[in-house]
Amino acid sequence: MSSPYLEYFGLQREPFTIAPDPSLLYPSNNHREAVAHLRYGLECEGGFMLLTGEVGTGKTTLTRMLLSTLSSEVRVAYLLHSQHAADDLLASLLQELNIALPAAGAVSFSKQCIDLLYRDLLMAHSDNKKTLVVIEEAQNLSAELLEMLRLLSNLETDRSKLLHILLVGQPELLDTLAQQQLRQLNQRVVSRYHLQPLGRADIAAYIEHRLRAVGGRQPLFSAAALRQLAALSEGIPRRLNLIAQQALIAGYAENVPQIGAKLVRHAARQALGEPARRGQRGWTVATLLVLLIAAAAVAVTWRADWLPASHFSVSAEAPLAPPLPASYRQPLQPGDSNKALVAWLQQQLLQQRLIEPGLITGGRYSAELETAVRRWQRRQGLPESGLLDAETVRSLQRHSTDSGEQ
């Protein structure tokens, strides 16, 4: 189901989706350098590669683009979640490589998995194939799991190592690897790259690239609008996508042929959940209706329960935090599902600028949310358990109330 604003602007599909679509990746200098570093790492005889960057800088999109261009001689095990016990990570790795899991026996499960993996890697090596393991959200890997990965990187022949391991994560990963206990792993990194936000000069090219990729033929953003996009997004592609999409919806509602700076400012407040200045008028009723129509169109494509209720808020003022959902069960642990509580938590973390708008969790306490909760706990001097316990909830409620009274 196509949204009305897409037809209005002559676009074939969403140009500013936050889904990691490799076909929409804008090849900035940073991204080209990152790909060059990663390709160099793959050409080396095994070892670790690092791709780091702040939330929303396009790490996953770039990774998937790279994977889509690899030859058939490279086997890929793509692990989306890093919140695993050691045995679970080994099992996921074997499943990705189509290796049958071992049955229970006298030897430990992990030892059997490693033996099976080693035999499979030797066979692949004899067929002149490389094996690449990609782990997303690697900043959440424990020291124990990182050490296990280092030991896996020891699997080798007389002349070469058998595994390439790409760790993709936020800057906290670099802090983790800098620890003394992980110095051996850190010294095995053959290629590393930190993805920076887009520069101001790249913003206009980024917008044009995405619009042309979906059939756009006319410049839909004025020069002033592009300057506003650069300033308000801070060069973060995910923020840029959120603002630009909301601006196009507003432009359709206002029946304008081109987006100006004023609509971009309105869009930023709507998309990023920032409160409007006192006395600032909200969007027109038509704009709000289009937002609801766009939300309905997205709901047809995605399961509706993937989106928190706050995602399509149309209030011009930032709402006060709601009361704690009655479904609260402490503590909420990584991987737990609780739609009402997770939606509440996302709203609190968004107010504290610990997550980006538009995060899709499907009502699950995801690795991204756990990382944000840990940051909040560290900021408040609480135990960094990553669990949403009663003390953490009270702290979030207290600060939410304080911000609402200011």
C-alpha positions in Angstrom: 0.0 0.0 0.0 1.6 3.3 -1.2 1.3 6.4 1.0 -0.5 9.3 -0.6 2.5 11.6 -0.1 4.7 9.3 -2.2 2.4 9.6 -5.1 2.1 13.3 -4.6 5.9 13.7 -5.0 6.3 11.1 -7.7 8.2 8.6 -5.6 8.0 4.8 -6.1 8.8 3.8 -2.5 9.9 5.3 0.8 13.2 7.2 0.2 13.9 7.7 3.9 13.1 4.4 5.5 15.2 3.6 8.6 15.4 0.0 7.6 18.9 -1.0 6.6 18.4 -1.1 2.8 21.7 -1.5 1.0 20.2 -0.2 -2.2 19.8 3.3 -0.6 23.2 3.5 0.9 24.8 6.9 0.0 28.5 6.3 -0.8 30.1 9.1 1.2 33.9 9.3 1.6 33.5 7.8 5.1 31.5 4.9 3.8 33.9 4.2 1.0 36.8 4.2 3.4 35.0 1.9 5.7 34.3 -0.6 2.9 38.0 -0.4 1.8 39.1 -1.2 5.4 36.8 -4.1 5.7 37.7 -5.6 2.3 41.4 -5.3 3.4 40.5 -7.2 6.6 38.9 -10.0 4.5 42.0 -10.3 2.3 44.2 -10.8 5.4 44.6 -14.4 6.6 42.0 -14.3 9.4 41.7 -12.2 12.5 39.3 -9.6 13.8 37.8 -6.5 12.1 36.0 -3.7 13.8 33.3 -1.4 12.5 32.1 1.1 15.1 30.0 4.3 15.1 27.4 6.1 17.1 23.8 5.1 17.0 22.2 5.7 13.6 25.4 6.3 11.6 24.6 3.5 9.2 26.8 0.6 10.4 24.2 -2.1 9.7 23.3 -0.7 6.3 27.0 -0.6 5.3 27.6 -4.1 6.6 24.7 -5.5 4.6 25.9 -3.7 1.5 29.3 -5.3 2.0 27.9 -8.7 2.5 25.7 -8.4 -0.6 28.8 -7.8 -2.8 30.9 -10.8 -1.4 31.7 -13.6 -3.8 30.4 -17.1 -3.3 33.8 -18.0 -2.0 33.0 -16.3 1.3 30.6 -18.0 3.7 28.9 -15.7 6.1 27.5 -16.4 9.6 25.5 -13.3 10.5 24.6 -13.0 14.2 22.1 -10.2 14.9 22.1 -10.5 18.7 25.1 -10.4 21.0 23.1 -11.2 24.2 24.0 -14.9 24.4 25.6 -17.3 26.8 28.7 -19.0 25.4 26.9 -22.2 24.4 24.1 -20.2 22.8 26.5 -18.2 20.7 28.3 -21.4 19.6 25.0 -23.0 18.7 23.9 -19.9 16.7 27.2 -19.9 14.8 26.9 -23.6 13.9 23.3 -23.1 12.7 24.3 -20.1 10.5 26.9 -22.4 8.9 24.4 -25.2 8.5 26.3 -27.5 10.9 24.1 -29.9 12.7 24.2 -29.4 16.5 25.8 -32.1 18.6 23.7 -34.5 20.7 24.2 -34.7 24.5 27.2 -36.7 25.4 30.1 -37.2 27.9 32.0 -34.3 26.3 30.7 -30.8 27.0 28.4 -29.1 24.5 30.9 -26.3 23.8 33.8 -28.7 23.2 31.7 -30.7 20.7 30.6 -27.5 19.0 34.2 -26.2 18.6 35.3 -29.6 17.3 32.5 -29.7 14.7 33.3 -26.1 13.7 37.0 -26.8 13.3 36.3 -29.8 11.0 33.9 -27.7 8.9 36.4 -24.8 8.6 39.1 -27.2 7.4 36.7 -28.6 4.8 35.8 -25.1 3.6 39.5 -24.1 3.5 40.3 -27.1 1.4 37.6 -25.9 -1.0 39.3 -22.4 -1.1 36.5 -20.8 0.8 36.7 -18.2 3.6 34.4 -18.0 6.5 33.3 -14.6 7.9 31.4 -14.3 11.2 29.6 -11.0 11.7 28.3 -10.0 15.1 26.0 -7.0 15.4 25.6 -5.0 18.7 29.0 -6.2 19.7 29.3 -3.6 22.4 27.1 -5.8 24.5 29.5 -8.8 24.3 30.8 -9.8 27.7 34.5 -10.2 28.3 33.9 -14.0 28.6 32.3 -14.1 25.1 35.0 -11.9 23.6 37.7 -14.3 25.0 35.8 -17.2 23.6 35.8 -15.5 20.1 39.6 -15.0 20.5 40.0 -18.7 21.1 37.9 -19.5 18.1 40.2 -17.2 16.1 43.0 -19.7 17.0 41.5 -22.3 14.7 44.1 -22.5 12.0 46.2 -24.5 9.6 50.0 -24.4 9.5 49.8 -21.3 7.3 46.6 -19.4 7.9 43.8 -18.8 10.3 40.4 -20.1 9.3 38.0 -17.5 10.7 37.4 -13.8 9.9 35.3 -12.1 12.7 33.7 -8.7 12.1 32.5 -7.0 15.3 29.9 -4.2 14.6 29.0 -2.0 17.5 28.8 1.4 19.2 31.9 3.3 20.6 31.6 1.4 23.9 33.1 -1.6 22.1 36.4 0.3 21.8 36.4 1.0 25.5 35.8 -2.7 26.2 38.6 -3.9 24.0 41.0 -1.4 25.6 40.7 -3.3 28.9 43.9 -5.0 30.0 42.3 -8.4 30.1 41.3 -8.2 26.4 44.7 -6.9 25.1 45.3 -10.2 23.3 42.2 -9.8 21.3 42.8 -6.1 20.6 46.2 -7.0 19.2 44.5 -9.4 16.7 42.4 -6.7 15.0 43.7 -6.5 11.5 41.3 -3.8 10.3 39.3 -1.2 12.2 37.1 1.8 11.2 35.0 4.3 13.1 32.1 5.5 11.1 31.6 9.3 11.5 28.4 11.3 10.9 27.9 12.8 7.5 29.6 16.2 6.9 27.5 19.2 6.0 28.7 19.0 2.4 27.3 15.5 2.2 23.8 16.2 3.3 22.5 17.6 0.0 24.1 14.7 -1.9 22.6 12.2 0.5 19.1 13.6 0.1 19.4 13.7 -3.7 20.9 10.1 -3.8 18.0 8.7 -1.9 15.3 10.5 -3.8 16.7 9.5 -7.2 17.0 5.9 -6.0 13.2 5.8 -5.6 12.3 7.6 -8.8 12.5 11.2 -7.7 13.2 13.7 -10.5 12.9 17.1 -9.0 14.7 18.7 -6.1 12.2 18.4 -3.3 14.1 20.3 -0.6 15.2 24.0 -0.9 18.7 25.0 -0.1 17.6 26.5 3.2 15.8 23.3 4.0 19.0 21.3 3.4 20.9 23.6 5.7 18.3 23.0 8.4 18.4 19.2 7.8 22.2 19.3 8.3 22.0 21.3 11.5 19.1 19.4 13.1 20.2 15.9 12.2 23.8 16.5 13.2 24.8 14.4 10.3 23.3 11.2 11.7 21.7 9.3 8.8 18.9 7.9 10.9 17.9 11.3 12.3 18.2 12.7 8.8 15.8 10.0 7.5 13.2 10.6 10.3 13.2 14.4 9.8 13.1 14.2 6.0 10.2 11.7 5.9 8.1 13.8 8.3 8.9 16.9 6.2 7.7 15.2 3.0 4.4 14.2 4.7 3.9 17.8 5.9 4.7 19.1 2.5 2.0 16.9 1.0 -0.5 18.1 3.6 0.4 21.7 2.9 0.2 21.1 -0.8 3.6 22.6 -1.5 5.9 21.5 -4.4 9.1 21.9 -2.4 10.0 21.6 1.3 11.3 24.7 2.9 13.2 25.4 6.1 10.1 26.0 8.2 8.6 22.6 7.4 11.9 21.0 8.3 11.9 22.6 11.7 8.4 21.5 12.3 9.3 18.0 11.1 12.3 17.8 13.5 10.1 18.5 16.5 7.6 15.9 15.4 10.1 13.2 14.4 12.6 13.6 17.2 10.0 14.1 20.0 11.4 17.5 21.0 9.0 20.0 22.6 7.9 23.1 20.6 8.9 26.5 21.8 6.3 28.3 23.9 3.8 30.0 21.7 4.7 27.9 18.7 1.6 26.8 16.8 1.2 23.2 15.9 0.9 21.7 12.4 -2.3 22.1 10.5 -5.1 19.5 10.9 -4.3 18.4 7.4 -0.8 17.5 8.4 -1.9 15.5 11.3 -4.4 13.6 9.1 -1.6 12.7 6.7 0.5 11.4 9.6 -2.3 9.1 10.6 -2.8 7.9 7.0 1.0 7.3 6.7 0.9 5.4 10.0 -1.9 3.2 8.6 0.0 2.5 5.4 3.1 1.4 7.4 0.9 -0.8 9.6 -0.2 -2.8 6.5 3.4 -3.5 5.7 4.7 -4.0 9.2 3.0 -5.8 12.1 1.4 -3.1 14.1 2.7 -4.4 17.4 6.3 -3.7 16.2 5.8 0.0 16.8 5.5 1.7 20.2 2.4 3.8 20.7 4.4 7.0 21.0 5.9 6.6 17.5 3.0 8.3 15.8 2.3 11.0 18.5 0.9 14.1 16.9 1.0 16.4 19.8 3.0 19.6 19.4 4.1 19.5 23.0 6.2 16.6 24.4 3.8 14.6 26.6 4.5 14.0 30.3 5.5 10.4 31.1 2.6 8.1 31.6 2.2 6.2 34.8 4.0 2.9 35.1 2.0 0.2 33.2 0.0 -2.2 35.4 1.8 -5.0 33.5 5.1 -4.2 35.2 6.9 -7.3 36.5 10.3 -6.7 38.0 13.0 -7.2 36.9 12.5 -7.0 33.1 15.4 -9.0 31.6 17.0 -8.8 28.1 14.8 -10.7 25.6 11.6 -10.4 27.7 8.5 -9.4 25.9 6.1 -6.8 27.5 4.6 -4.4 25.0 3.1 -1.9 27.4 6.2 -1.8 29.6 8.7 -1.6 26.7 6.7 1.3 25.2 6.8 3.1 28.5 10.5 2.5 28.8 11.2 3.7 25.3 9.4 7.0 26.1 11.5 7.5 29.2 14.8 6.7 27.5 13.8 9.0 24.5 13.2 11.9 27.0 16.6 11.3 28.4 18.1 11.2 24.9 19.5 7.7 25.5 17.9 6.2 22.3 17.1 7.5 18.9 13.4 8.0 17.8 11.9 5.3 15.7 13.6 2.3 17.4 11.6 -0.8 16.6 11.6 -3.5 19.3 8.4 -5.4 18.7 7.6 -5.0 22.4 10.8 -6.9 23.4 13.4 -5.7 25.9 16.1 -5.6 23.2 19.8 -5.3 23.3 19.6 -1.6 22.3 17.3 -0.9 25.3 19.5 -2.8 27.7 22.5 -0.7 26.6 20.5 2.5 27.1 19.4 1.3 30.6 23.0 0.5 31.5 24.0 4.0 30.5 21.2 5.4 32.6 22.2 3.3 35.6 25.8 4.4 35.3 24.7 8.0 35.1 22.6 7.7 38.2 25.2 5.7 40.2 23.0 2.6 40.2 24.4 -1.0 39.7 24.9 -1.5 36.0 22.9 -4.7 35.8 21.0 -3.9 32.6 17.9 -5.1 34.3 14.8 -2.9 34.5 14.4 -3.3 38.3 12.3 -1.3 40.7 15.2 1.1 41.6 15.8 1.9 38.0 12.1 2.4 37.3 11.8 4.8 40.3 14.8 6.7 39.1 13.3 7.1 35.6 10.0 8.2 37.0 11.5 10.7 39.3 13.5 12.4 36.5 10.6 12.2 34.1 8.5 14.1 36.7 11.3 16.6 37.2 11.6 17.3 33.5 7.8 17.8 33.2 7.8 20.4 35.9 10.5 22.6 34.4 
